[in-house]
Amino acid sequence: MAALDQTTGDNVLDALLGTASFVATVTGVKVRLTTTVPTATSNGTQLSGAGYTAGGTVATWNAASSGPQVATNITVLSWTNSSGSSWSIAGLEIWDQAGTPVRKLFGSWTGQPITVANGNTFAVAAGAISISGV
Amino acid sequence: MAGKIIWASTTAPTYAVDRETGEVLPLDAVCPDCGVTFDQGDVHECGGDPDGSA
């Protein structure tokens, strides 16, 4: 999954080359669910409705491993749809907890869009979010 | 509590299990004609697309 947000990617490159300072992540990064597929330059449409809290859910992460670099989630995530209608979930985004949150990464779920009927739970096991190739 | 847990991943296939028994179940689907949610793969008859796959 997951690619760098365009602005974040530019900042990483600039920081590596010494042309800018790295904009540090405000920790406690959150996973947001989206109903559209995000791109590097365009946020997805965040899911809304009972059972999902706007802004996302905090997750913790394993340190990246080498060759190629991969980082995965430690936290098991789940949201139970109690909105009264079905959810259609396409993507995810990882945002930090800055005063104005900054999007760091984005991606899509395998087999998206994924329908989640009212009363059912959308869950993500530990390790199921794989961030690579950044 | 009845219902499914739908396990999603960015790399592996998405699948659903029964919340109580752990049995693997079909994923949810929504009929594009009438909007009813049903088990993916089931026959759904509303006068429109029969299996909701359109």
N, CA and C atoms of all chains as a GROMACS GRO file, in nm:
protein
  564
    1MET      N    1   0.086  -0.118   0.000
    1MET     CA    2   0.000   0.000   0.000
    1MET      C    3   0.087   0.120   0.000
    2ALA      N    4   0.025   0.202   0.015
    2ALA     CA    5   0.060   0.325   0.076
    2ALA      C    6   0.175   0.396   0.012
    3ALA      N    7   0.145   0.509  -0.022
    3ALA     CA    8   0.246   0.597  -0.079
    3ALA      C    9   0.246   0.725   0.000
    4LEU      N   10   0.353   0.798  -0.018
    4LEU     CA   11   0.364   0.925   0.054
    4LEU      C   12   0.271   1.029  -0.006
    5ASP      N   13   0.212   1.104   0.082
    5ASP     CA   14   0.143   1.225   0.041
    5ASP      C   15   0.244   1.312  -0.037
    6GLN      N   16   0.199   1.378  -0.140
    6GLN     CA   17   0.290   1.456  -0.226
    6GLN      C   18   0.370   1.558  -0.146
    7THR      N   19   0.303   1.633  -0.062
    7THR     CA   20   0.372   1.737   0.015
    7THR      C   21   0.472   1.675   0.110
    8THR      N   22   0.433   1.565   0.174
    8THR     CA   23   0.524   1.498   0.266
    8THR      C   24   0.644   1.441   0.191
    9GLY      N   25   0.617   1.382   0.076
    9GLY     CA   26   0.726   1.326  -0.003
    9GLY      C   27   0.825   1.432  -0.046
   10ASP      N   28   0.774   1.545  -0.088
   10ASP     CA   29   0.863   1.655  -0.127
   10ASP      C   30   0.947   1.699  -0.008
   11ASN      N   31   0.883   1.705   0.110
   11ASN     CA   32   0.954   1.750   0.229
   11ASN      C   33   1.064   1.651   0.268
   12VAL      N   34   1.037   1.521   0.255
   12VAL     CA   35   1.139   1.421   0.287
   12VAL      C   36   1.259   1.439   0.194
   13LEU      N   37   1.233   1.455   0.066
   13LEU     CA   38   1.342   1.472  -0.031
   13LEU      C   39   1.421   1.599  -0.001
   14ASP      N   40   1.350   1.705   0.025
   14ASP     CA   41   1.418   1.831   0.055
   14ASP      C   42   1.501   1.819   0.182
   15ALA      N   43   1.446   1.750   0.282
   15ALA     CA   44   1.518   1.734   0.408
   15ALA      C   45   1.644   1.651   0.388
   16LEU      N   46   1.633   1.547   0.305
   16LEU     CA   47   1.751   1.463   0.278
   16LEU      C   48   1.860   1.542   0.208
   17LEU      N   49   1.819   1.636   0.124
   17LEU     CA   50   1.916   1.713   0.047
   17LEU      C   51   1.956   1.842   0.116
   18GLY      N   52   1.896   1.866   0.232
   18GLY     CA   53   1.934   1.982   0.310
   18GLY      C   54   1.877   2.112   0.262
   19THR      N   55   1.777   2.107   0.177
   19THR     CA   56   1.718   2.231   0.128
   19THR      C   57   1.597   2.275   0.211
   20ALA      N   58   1.556   2.191   0.305
   20ALA     CA   59   1.447   2.225   0.396
   20ALA      C   60   1.459   2.139   0.520
   21SER      N   61   1.393   2.183   0.626
   21SER     CA   62   1.390   2.102   0.748
   21SER      C   63   1.273   2.004   0.740
   22PHE      N   64   1.293   1.887   0.799
   22PHE     CA   65   1.186   1.789   0.799
   22PHE      C   66   1.073   1.836   0.891
   23VAL      N   67   0.953   1.828   0.844
   23VAL     CA   68   0.836   1.863   0.925
   23VAL      C   69   0.799   1.738   1.005
   24ALA      N   70   0.834   1.741   1.133
   24ALA     CA   71   0.818   1.622   1.216
   24ALA      C   72   0.671   1.584   1.233
   25THR      N   73   0.649   1.455   1.242
   25THR     CA   74   0.514   1.403   1.267
   25THR      C   75   0.477   1.427   1.412
   26VAL      N   76   0.359   1.480   1.435
   26VAL     CA   77   0.306   1.492   1.570
   26VAL      C   78   0.245   1.356   1.603
   27THR      N   79   0.305   1.290   1.701
   27THR     CA   80   0.277   1.148   1.721
   27THR      C   81   0.134   1.120   1.765
   28GLY      N   82   0.103   0.990   1.754
   28GLY     CA   83  -0.034   0.946   1.774
   28GLY      C   84  -0.105   0.948   1.642
   29VAL      N   85  -0.036   0.898   1.539
   29VAL     CA   86  -0.094   0.907   1.405
   29VAL      C   87  -0.222   0.824   1.397
   30LYS      N   88  -0.313   0.873   1.317
   30LYS     CA   89  -0.446   0.813   1.307
   30LYS      C   90  -0.471   0.755   1.169
   31VAL      N   91  -0.545   0.646   1.166
   31VAL     CA   92  -0.589   0.586   1.041
   31VAL      C   93  -0.731   0.634   1.013
   32ARG      N   94  -0.748   0.693   0.898
   32ARG     CA   95  -0.881   0.736   0.853
   32ARG      C   96  -0.930   0.643   0.743
   33LEU      N   97  -1.058   0.617   0.740
   33LEU     CA   98  -1.120   0.540   0.633
   33LEU      C   99  -1.181   0.637   0.533
   34THR      N  100  -1.170   0.601   0.406
   34THR     CA  101  -1.226   0.688   0.303
   34THR      C  102  -1.320   0.610   0.210
   35THR      N  103  -1.414   0.682   0.156
   35THR     CA  104  -1.511   0.619   0.065
   35THR      C  105  -1.469   0.633  -0.080
   36THR      N  106  -1.363   0.708  -0.103
   36THR     CA  107  -1.304   0.719  -0.236
   36THR      C  108  -1.157   0.684  -0.226
   37VAL      N  109  -1.094   0.657  -0.338
   37VAL     CA  110  -0.952   0.621  -0.337
   37VAL      C  111  -0.869   0.749  -0.333
   38PRO      N  112  -0.787   0.766  -0.232
   38PRO     CA  113  -0.703   0.886  -0.224
   38PRO      C  114  -0.590   0.880  -0.327
   39THR      N  115  -0.537   0.994  -0.360
   39THR     CA  116  -0.417   1.000  -0.445
   39THR      C  117  -0.312   1.083  -0.372
   40ALA      N  118  -0.196   1.095  -0.434
   40ALA     CA  119  -0.087   1.169  -0.369
   40ALA      C  120  -0.123   1.314  -0.345
   41THR      N  121  -0.206   1.368  -0.432
   41THR     CA  122  -0.237   1.510  -0.422
   41THR      C  123  -0.382   1.538  -0.380
   42SER      N  124  -0.462   1.434  -0.364
   42SER     CA  125  -0.603   1.456  -0.332
   42SER      C  126  -0.647   1.363  -0.220
   43ASN      N  127  -0.699   1.421  -0.114
   43ASN     CA  128  -0.750   1.340  -0.004
   43ASN      C  129  -0.872   1.262  -0.048
   44GLY      N  130  -0.889   1.144   0.012
   44GLY     CA  131  -1.014   1.072  -0.007
   44GLY      C  132  -1.125   1.139   0.072
   45THR      N  133  -1.248   1.099   0.040
   45THR     CA  134  -1.363   1.147   0.116
   45THR      C  135  -1.376   1.063   0.242
   46GLN      N  136  -1.362   1.127   0.357
   46GLN     CA  137  -1.363   1.050   0.481
   46GLN      C  138  -1.502   0.989   0.505
   47LEU      N  139  -1.500   0.866   0.555
   47LEU     CA  140  -1.623   0.798   0.593
   47LEU      C  141  -1.694   0.880   0.700
   48SER      N  142  -1.826   0.872   0.702
   48SER     CA  143  -1.902   0.940   0.807
   48SER      C  144  -2.016   0.851   0.849
   49GLY      N  145  -2.071   0.878   0.964
   49GLY     CA  146  -2.185   0.801   1.013
   49GLY      C  147  -2.154   0.732   1.144
   50ALA      N  148  -2.259   0.694   1.216
   50ALA     CA  149  -2.244   0.631   1.347
   50ALA      C  150  -2.160   0.504   1.336
   51GLY      N  151  -2.065   0.494   1.426
   51GLY     CA  152  -1.974   0.381   1.425
   51GLY      C  153  -1.835   0.420   1.380
   52TYR      N  154  -1.825   0.539   1.321
   52TYR     CA  155  -1.695   0.589   1.276
   52TYR      C  156  -1.676   0.729   1.332
   53THR      N  157  -1.563   0.752   1.395
   53THR     CA  158  -1.533   0.884   1.450
   53THR      C  159  -1.449   0.962   1.352
   54ALA      N  160  -1.499   1.078   1.312
   54ALA     CA  161  -1.426   1.162   1.218
   54ALA      C  162  -1.287   1.193   1.273
   55GLY      N  163  -1.189   1.188   1.186
   55GLY     CA  164  -1.051   1.212   1.228
   55GLY      C  165  -0.972   1.084   1.239
   56GLY      N  166  -1.044   0.972   1.252
   56GLY     CA  167  -0.978   0.843   1.251
   56GLY      C  168  -0.946   0.787   1.388
   57THR      N  169  -0.869   0.680   1.388
   57THR     CA  170  -0.836   0.605   1.509
   57THR      C  171  -0.685   0.594   1.522
   58VAL      N  172  -0.636   0.618   1.643
   58VAL     CA  173  -0.491   0.612   1.666
   58VAL      C  174  -0.441   0.469   1.650
   59ALA      N  175  -0.327   0.457   1.584
   59ALA     CA  176  -0.263   0.326   1.568
   59ALA      C  177  -0.114   0.340   1.598
   60THR      N  178  -0.057   0.229   1.644
   60THR     CA  179   0.088   0.222   1.664
   60THR      C  180   0.148   0.134   1.555
   61TRP      N  181   0.278   0.146   1.537
   61TRP     CA  182   0.343   0.087   1.419
   61TRP      C  183   0.473   0.018   1.455
   62ASN      N  184   0.499  -0.090   1.385
   62ASN     CA  185   0.630  -0.153   1.395
   62ASN      C  186   0.733  -0.066   1.323
   63ALA      N  187   0.856  -0.070   1.373
   63ALA     CA  188   0.963   0.001   1.304
   63ALA      C  189   0.984  -0.062   1.167
   64ALA      N  190   1.021   0.021   1.073
   64ALA     CA  191   1.045  -0.029   0.938
   64ALA      C  192   1.158  -0.130   0.937
   65SER      N  193   1.140  -0.232   0.854
   65SER     CA  194   1.246  -0.330   0.835
   65SER      C  195   1.310  -0.307   0.700
   66SER      N  196   1.430  -0.352   0.686
   66SER     CA  197   1.504  -0.318   0.565
   66SER      C  198   1.484  -0.419   0.454
   67GLY      N  199   1.510  -0.376   0.333
   67GLY     CA  200   1.525  -0.457   0.214
   67GLY      C  201   1.403  -0.529   0.160
   68PRO      N  202   1.304  -0.465   0.100
   68PRO     CA  203   1.281  -0.320   0.098
   68PRO      C  204   1.213  -0.276   0.227
   69GLN      N  205   1.213  -0.148   0.248
   69GLN     CA  206   1.156  -0.094   0.371
   69GLN      C  207   1.007  -0.122   0.378
   70VAL      N  208   0.966  -0.182   0.489
   70VAL     CA  209   0.824  -0.209   0.513
   70VAL      C  210   0.794  -0.180   0.658
   71ALA      N  211   0.684  -0.111   0.683
   71ALA     CA  212   0.635  -0.088   0.819
   71ALA      C  213   0.489  -0.134   0.825
   72THR      N  214   0.451  -0.192   0.935
   72THR     CA  215   0.314  -0.244   0.950
   72THR      C  216   0.252  -0.197   1.080
   73ASN      N  217   0.121  -0.207   1.085
   73ASN     CA  218   0.049  -0.164   1.206
   73ASN      C  219   0.059  -0.269   1.316
   74ILE      N  220   0.067  -0.221   1.440
   74ILE     CA  221   0.060  -0.308   1.558
   74ILE      C  222  -0.084  -0.316   1.606
   75THR      N  223  -0.150  -0.203   1.608
   75THR     CA  224  -0.286  -0.193   1.660
   75THR      C  225  -0.386  -0.266   1.572
   76VAL      N  226  -0.472  -0.345   1.634
   76VAL     CA  227  -0.586  -0.403   1.561
   76VAL      C  228  -0.696  -0.297   1.559
   77LEU      N  229  -0.745  -0.267   1.442
   77LEU     CA  230  -0.845  -0.161   1.427
   77LEU      C  231  -0.980  -0.222   1.395
   78SER      N  232  -1.087  -0.161   1.446
   78SER     CA  233  -1.220  -0.207   1.406
   78SER      C  234  -1.322  -0.097   1.425
   79TRP      N  235  -1.418  -0.097   1.336
   79TRP     CA  236  -1.529  -0.003   1.340
   79TRP      C  237  -1.657  -0.081   1.309
   80THR      N  238  -1.757  -0.068   1.393
   80THR     CA  239  -1.884  -0.137   1.370
   80THR      C  240  -1.987  -0.038   1.319
   81ASN      N  241  -2.038  -0.070   1.203
   81ASN     CA  242  -2.132   0.019   1.136
   81ASN      C  243  -2.267   0.020   1.210
   82SER      N  244  -2.301   0.133   1.267
   82SER     CA  245  -2.433   0.148   1.330
   82SER      C  246  -2.506   0.267   1.271
   83SER      N  247  -2.472   0.296   1.146
   83SER     CA  248  -2.527   0.415   1.080
   83SER      C  249  -2.669   0.393   1.029
   84GLY      N  250  -2.707   0.266   1.017
   84GLY     CA  251  -2.840   0.238   0.962
   84GLY      C  252  -2.839   0.210   0.814
   85SER      N  253  -2.724   0.232   0.750
   85SER     CA  254  -2.712   0.199   0.608
   85SER      C  255  -2.573   0.143   0.583
   86SER      N  256  -2.551   0.094   0.465
   86SER     CA  257  -2.423   0.030   0.435
   86SER      C  258  -2.311   0.133   0.419
   87TRP      N  259  -2.191   0.091   0.457
   87TRP     CA  260  -2.071   0.168   0.426
   87TRP      C  261  -2.008   0.112   0.300
   88SER      N  262  -1.943   0.198   0.225
   88SER     CA  263  -1.860   0.156   0.113
   88SER      C  264  -1.722   0.217   0.136
   89ILE      N  265  -1.625   0.131   0.164
   89ILE     CA  266  -1.493   0.178   0.206
   89ILE      C  267  -1.391   0.146   0.097
   90ALA      N  268  -1.318   0.246   0.056
   90ALA     CA  269  -1.224   0.229  -0.055
   90ALA      C  270  -1.079   0.243  -0.011
   91GLY      N  271  -1.051   0.340   0.073
   91GLY     CA  272  -0.911   0.369   0.102
   91GLY      C  273  -0.885   0.402   0.246
   92LEU      N  274  -0.761   0.433   0.271
   92LEU     CA  275  -0.719   0.475   0.405
   92LEU      C  276  -0.615   0.586   0.392
   93GLU      N  277  -0.608   0.663   0.496
   93GLU     CA  278  -0.508   0.769   0.504
   93GLU      C  279  -0.451   0.772   0.645
   94ILE      N  280  -0.326   0.809   0.654
   94ILE     CA  281  -0.260   0.819   0.783
   94ILE      C  282  -0.225   0.965   0.807
   95TRP      N  283  -0.282   1.018   0.913
   95TRP     CA  284  -0.268   1.159   0.946
   95TRP      C  285  -0.201   1.171   1.082
   96ASP      N  286  -0.127   1.280   1.102
   96ASP     CA  287  -0.069   1.301   1.234
   96ASP      C  288  -0.165   1.382   1.320
   97GLN      N  289  -0.119   1.418   1.440
   97GLN     CA  290  -0.207   1.489   1.532
   97GLN      C  291  -0.161   1.633   1.554
   98ALA      N  292  -0.107   1.694   1.452
   98ALA     CA  293  -0.076   1.837   1.459
   98ALA      C  294  -0.205   1.915   1.484
   99GLY      N  295  -0.191   2.038   1.530
   99GLY     CA  296  -0.308   2.123   1.553
   99GLY      C  297  -0.398   2.124   1.430
  100THR      N  298  -0.336   2.142   1.316
  100THR     CA  299  -0.402   2.114   1.188
  100THR      C  300  -0.339   1.986   1.136
  101PRO      N  301  -0.409   1.874   1.148
  101PRO     CA  302  -0.348   1.746   1.112
  101PRO      C  303  -0.292   1.745   0.970
  102VAL      N  304  -0.180   1.674   0.955
  102VAL     CA  305  -0.113   1.664   0.826
  102VAL      C  306  -0.123   1.520   0.776
  103ARG      N  307  -0.165   1.506   0.651
  103ARG     CA  308  -0.170   1.372   0.593
  103ARG      C  309  -0.030   1.328   0.553
  104LYS      N  310   0.007   1.208   0.597
  104LYS     CA  311   0.141   1.157   0.569
  104LYS      C  312   0.142   1.053   0.458
  105LEU      N  313   0.043   0.963   0.464
  105LEU     CA  314   0.042   0.849   0.372
  105LEU      C  315  -0.101   0.819   0.329
  106PHE      N  316  -0.113   0.747   0.222
  106PHE     CA  317  -0.246   0.709   0.176
  106PHE      C  318  -0.236   0.574   0.106
  107GLY      N  319  -0.350   0.509   0.088
  107GLY     CA  320  -0.352   0.382   0.016
  107GLY      C  321  -0.494   0.335  -0.003
  108SER      N  322  -0.508   0.214  -0.055
  108SER     CA  323  -0.641   0.158  -0.076
  108SER      C  324  -0.644   0.014  -0.024
  109TRP      N  325  -0.763  -0.034   0.004
  109TRP     CA  326  -0.782  -0.170   0.055
  109TRP      C  327  -0.791  -0.267  -0.060
  110THR      N  328  -0.739  -0.385  -0.041
  110THR     CA  329  -0.751  -0.489  -0.142
  110THR      C  330  -0.899  -0.519  -0.167
  111GLY      N  331  -0.936  -0.521  -0.293
  111GLY     CA  332  -1.074  -0.552  -0.329
  111GLY      C  333  -1.170  -0.438  -0.310
  112GLN      N  334  -1.119  -0.318  -0.290
  112GLN     CA  335  -1.208  -0.204  -0.270
  112GLN      C  336  -1.293  -0.180  -0.394
  113PRO      N  337  -1.413  -0.121  -0.379
  113PRO     CA  338  -1.473  -0.078  -0.254
  113PRO      C  339  -1.530  -0.196  -0.175
  114ILE      N  340  -1.521  -0.188  -0.044
  114ILE     CA  341  -1.566  -0.295   0.044
  114ILE      C  342  -1.696  -0.250   0.110
  115THR      N  343  -1.800  -0.328   0.090
  115THR     CA  344  -1.930  -0.297   0.150
  115THR      C  345  -1.936  -0.352   0.291
  116VAL      N  346  -1.986  -0.271   0.384
  116VAL     CA  347  -2.003  -0.314   0.522
  116VAL      C  348  -2.147  -0.283   0.561
  117ALA      N  349  -2.228  -0.388   0.571
  117ALA     CA  350  -2.369  -0.368   0.603
  117ALA      C  351  -2.385  -0.313   0.745
  118ASN      N  352  -2.496  -0.248   0.768
  118ASN     CA  353  -2.526  -0.199   0.903
  118ASN      C  354  -2.520  -0.316   1.002
  119GLY      N  355  -2.448  -0.298   1.112
  119GLY     CA  356  -2.434  -0.402   1.212
  119GLY      C  357  -2.308  -0.485   1.198
  120ASN      N  358  -2.246  -0.479   1.080
  120ASN     CA  359  -2.122  -0.553   1.059
  120ASN      C  360  -2.002  -0.467   1.095
  121THR      N  361  -1.889  -0.534   1.110
  121THR     CA  362  -1.767  -0.468   1.155
  121THR      C  363  -1.661  -0.471   1.047
  122PHE      N  364  -1.598  -0.359   1.026
  122PHE     CA  365  -1.482  -0.349   0.936
  122PHE      C  366  -1.359  -0.353   1.026
  123ALA      N  367  -1.273  -0.452   1.005
  123ALA     CA  368  -1.160  -0.470   1.096
  123ALA      C  369  -1.030  -0.483   1.018
  124VAL      N  370  -0.922  -0.449   1.086
  124VAL     CA  371  -0.788  -0.456   1.026
  124VAL      C  372  -0.698  -0.525   1.127
  125ALA      N  373  -0.648  -0.640   1.091
  125ALA     CA  374  -0.561  -0.716   1.181
  125ALA      C  375  -0.425  -0.649   1.193
  126ALA      N  376  -0.352  -0.686   1.296
  126ALA     CA  377  -0.214  -0.640   1.309
  126ALA      C  378  -0.136  -0.686   1.187
  127GLY      N  379  -0.062  -0.596   1.130
  127GLY     CA  380   0.019  -0.629   1.013
  127GLY      C  381  -0.053  -0.617   0.880
  128ALA      N  382  -0.183  -0.588   0.885
  128ALA     CA  383  -0.261  -0.585   0.761
  128ALA      C  384  -0.243  -0.456   0.682
  129ILE      N  385  -0.192  -0.354   0.748
  129ILE     CA  386  -0.156  -0.232   0.674
  129ILE      C  387  -0.006  -0.238   0.651
  130SER      N  388   0.031  -0.250   0.527
  130SER     CA  389   0.173  -0.263   0.492
  130SER      C  390   0.216  -0.137   0.417
  131ILE      N  391   0.310  -0.069   0.475
  131ILE     CA  392   0.359   0.055   0.415
  131ILE      C  393   0.497   0.027   0.358
  132SER      N  394   0.510   0.043   0.230
  132SER     CA  395   0.637   0.009   0.168
  132SER      C  396   0.666   0.104   0.053
  133GLY      N  397   0.788   0.098   0.008
  133GLY     CA  398   0.824   0.169  -0.113
  133GLY      C  399   0.824   0.320  -0.101
  134VAL      N  400   0.840   0.370   0.020
  134VAL     CA  401   0.840   0.516   0.035
  134VAL      C  402   0.979   0.570   0.010
  135MET      N  403  -2.360  -1.136   1.972
  135MET     CA  404  -2.400  -1.034   1.874
  135MET      C  405  -2.379  -1.090   1.734
  136ALA      N  406  -2.484  -1.098   1.659
  136ALA     CA  407  -2.476  -1.154   1.525
  136ALA      C  408  -2.407  -1.057   1.431
  137GLY      N  409  -2.375  -1.109   1.316
  137GLY     CA  410  -2.315  -1.023   1.215
  137GLY      C  411  -2.177  -1.070   1.175
  138LYS      N  412  -2.119  -0.994   1.085
  138LYS     CA  413  -1.988  -1.032   1.029
  138LYS      C  414  -1.880  -0.937   1.076
  139ILE      N  415  -1.761  -0.991   1.079
  139ILE     CA  416  -1.642  -0.907   1.086
  139ILE      C  417  -1.573  -0.918   0.951
  140ILE      N  418  -1.555  -0.806   0.888
  140ILE     CA  419  -1.492  -0.803   0.756
  140ILE      C  420  -1.347  -0.759   0.775
  141TRP      N  421  -1.257  -0.851   0.747
  141TRP     CA  422  -1.114  -0.826   0.770
  141TRP      C  423  -1.052  -0.773   0.642
  142ALA      N  424  -1.001  -0.653   0.649
  142ALA     CA  425  -0.944  -0.588   0.531
  142ALA      C  426  -0.792  -0.577   0.545
  143SER      N  427  -0.727  -0.563   0.431
  143SER     CA  428  -0.581  -0.553   0.427
  143SER      C  429  -0.541  -0.472   0.306
  144THR      N  430  -0.422  -0.416   0.312
  144THR     CA  431  -0.372  -0.346   0.194
  144THR      C  432  -0.297  -0.440   0.101
  145THR      N  433  -0.275  -0.562   0.146
  145THR     CA  434  -0.198  -0.656   0.064
  145THR      C  435  -0.268  -0.790   0.043
  146ALA      N  436  -0.343  -0.837   0.143
  146ALA     CA  437  -0.407  -0.968   0.135
  146ALA      C  438  -0.555  -0.953   0.100
  147PRO      N  439  -0.616  -1.061   0.051
  147PRO     CA  440  -0.760  -1.052   0.017
  147PRO      C  441  -0.846  -1.020   0.139
  148THR      N  442  -0.952  -0.948   0.113
  148THR     CA  443  -1.050  -0.918   0.218
  148THR      C  444  -1.141  -1.039   0.236
  149TYR      N  445  -1.176  -1.068   0.361
  149TYR     CA  446  -1.267  -1.180   0.385
  149TYR      C  447  -1.354  -1.147   0.504
  150ALA      N  448  -1.462  -1.224   0.520
  150ALA     CA  449  -1.557  -1.200   0.629
  150ALA      C  450  -1.574  -1.327   0.711
  151VAL      N  451  -1.594  -1.309   0.841
  151VAL     CA  452  -1.621  -1.423   0.928
  151VAL      C  453  -1.742  -1.392   1.014
  152ASP      N  454  -1.811  -1.499   1.055
  152ASP     CA  455  -1.922  -1.485   1.148
  152ASP      C  456  -1.867  -1.440   1.282
  153ARG      N  457  -1.927  -1.338   1.340
  153ARG     CA  458  -1.876  -1.282   1.464
  153ARG      C  459  -1.878  -1.385   1.578
  154GLU      N  460  -1.977  -1.475   1.576
  154GLU     CA  461  -1.991  -1.570   1.686
  154GLU      C  462  -1.917  -1.701   1.661
  155THR      N  463  -1.925  -1.752   1.540
  155THR     CA  464  -1.872  -1.886   1.514
  155THR      C  465  -1.735  -1.886   1.449
  156GLY      N  466  -1.697  -1.773   1.388
  156GLY     CA  467  -1.571  -1.768   1.317
  156GLY      C  468  -1.577  -1.828   1.178
  157GLU      N  469  -1.696  -1.875   1.139
  157GLU     CA  470  -1.713  -1.932   1.006
  157GLU      C  471  -1.690  -1.825   0.900
  158VAL      N  472  -1.622  -1.866   0.793
  158VAL     CA  473  -1.598  -1.773   0.684
  158VAL      C  474  -1.728  -1.754   0.605
  159LEU      N  475  -1.765  -1.631   0.581
  159LEU     CA  476  -1.890  -1.597   0.515
  159LEU      C  477  -1.863  -1.515   0.389
  160PRO      N  478  -1.960  -1.507   0.299
  160PRO     CA  479  -1.945  -1.418   0.184
  160PRO      C  480  -1.938  -1.272   0.230
  161LEU      N  481  -1.870  -1.193   0.153
  161LEU     CA  482  -1.866  -1.049   0.181
  161LEU      C  483  -2.003  -0.987   0.156
  162ASP      N  484  -2.023  -0.871   0.212
  162ASP     CA  485  -2.146  -0.797   0.187
  162ASP      C  486  -2.144  -0.741   0.045
  163ALA      N  487  -2.263  -0.725  -0.009
  163ALA     CA  488  -2.278  -0.659  -0.139
  163ALA      C  489  -2.403  -0.573  -0.133
  164VAL      N  490  -2.407  -0.475  -0.220
  164VAL     CA  491  -2.525  -0.388  -0.228
  164VAL      C  492  -2.582  -0.396  -0.368
  165CYS      N  493  -2.710  -0.421  -0.379
  165CYS     CA  494  -2.775  -0.423  -0.509
  165CYS      C  495  -2.772  -0.282  -0.569
  166PRO      N  496  -2.717  -0.269  -0.689
  166PRO     CA  497  -2.709  -0.136  -0.750
  166PRO      C  498  -2.844  -0.082  -0.794
  167ASP      N  499  -2.944  -0.171  -0.797
  167ASP     CA  500  -3.077  -0.128  -0.843
  167ASP      C  501  -3.167  -0.084  -0.729
  168CYS      N  502  -3.168  -0.163  -0.620
  168CYS     CA  503  -3.261  -0.128  -0.512
  168CYS      C  504  -3.189  -0.087  -0.383
  169GLY      N  505  -3.058  -0.105  -0.376
  169GLY     CA  506  -2.984  -0.059  -0.260
  169GLY      C  507  -2.985  -0.154  -0.142
  170VAL      N  508  -3.048  -0.269  -0.156
  170VAL     CA  509  -3.052  -0.366  -0.046
  170VAL      C  510  -2.915  -0.432  -0.030
  171THR      N  511  -2.873  -0.452   0.095
  171THR     CA  512  -2.749  -0.522   0.123
  171THR      C  513  -2.777  -0.670   0.137
  172PHE      N  514  -2.694  -0.751   0.075
  172PHE     CA  515  -2.712  -0.896   0.081
  172PHE      C  516  -2.575  -0.961   0.076
  173ASP      N  517  -2.572  -1.095   0.096
  173ASP     CA  518  -2.446  -1.166   0.091
  173ASP      C  519  -2.398  -1.177  -0.053
  174GLN      N  520  -2.275  -1.138  -0.077
  174GLN     CA  521  -2.219  -1.145  -0.210
  174GLN      C  522  -2.226  -1.289  -0.261
  175GLY      N  523  -2.272  -1.305  -0.383
  175GLY     CA  524  -2.286  -1.438  -0.439
  175GLY      C  525  -2.426  -1.494  -0.429
  176ASP      N  526  -2.506  -1.440  -0.337
  176ASP     CA  527  -2.644  -1.486  -0.326
  176ASP      C  528  -2.728  -1.432  -0.442
  177VAL      N  529  -2.835  -1.506  -0.474
  177VAL     CA  530  -2.928  -1.455  -0.573
  177VAL      C  531  -3.011  -1.345  -0.508
  178HIS      N  532  -3.019  -1.234  -0.573
  178HIS     CA  533  -3.096  -1.123  -0.521
  178HIS      C  534  -3.194  -1.081  -0.629
  179GLU      N  535  -3.320  -1.092  -0.601
  179GLU     CA  536  -3.420  -1.064  -0.702
  179GLU      C  537  -3.501  -0.940  -0.664
  180CYS      N  538  -3.480  -0.836  -0.738
  180CYS     CA  539  -3.559  -0.715  -0.713
  180CYS      C  540  -3.615  -0.662  -0.844
  181GLY      N  541  -3.598  -0.740  -0.950
  181GLY     CA  542  -3.644  -0.693  -1.080
  181GLY      C  543  -3.531  -0.629  -1.158
  182GLY      N  544  -3.419  -0.611  -1.093
  182GLY     CA  545  -3.305  -0.552  -1.161
  182GLY      C  546  -3.196  -0.656  -1.179
  183ASP      N  547  -3.076  -0.616  -1.156
  183ASP     CA  548  -2.963  -0.708  -1.168
  183ASP      C  549  -2.980  -0.822  -1.068
  184PRO      N  550  -2.975  -0.948  -1.113
  184PRO     CA  551  -3.010  -1.060  -1.027
  184PRO      C  552  -2.909  -1.087  -0.915
  185ASP      N  553  -2.785  -1.057  -0.936
  185ASP     CA  554  -2.689  -1.090  -0.831
  185ASP      C  555  -2.613  -0.970  -0.778
  186GLY      N  556  -2.658  -0.854  -0.824
  186GLY     CA  557  -2.597  -0.733  -0.771
  186GLY      C  558  -2.457  -0.708  -0.822
  187SER      N  559  -2.416  -0.779  -0.924
  187SER     CA  560  -2.279  -0.767  -0.970
  187SER      C  561  -2.259  -0.659  -1.075
  188ALA      N  562  -2.367  -0.605  -1.125
  188ALA     CA  563  -2.356  -0.507  -1.232
  188ALA      C  564  -2.302  -0.375  -1.178
   0.00000   0.00000   0.00000
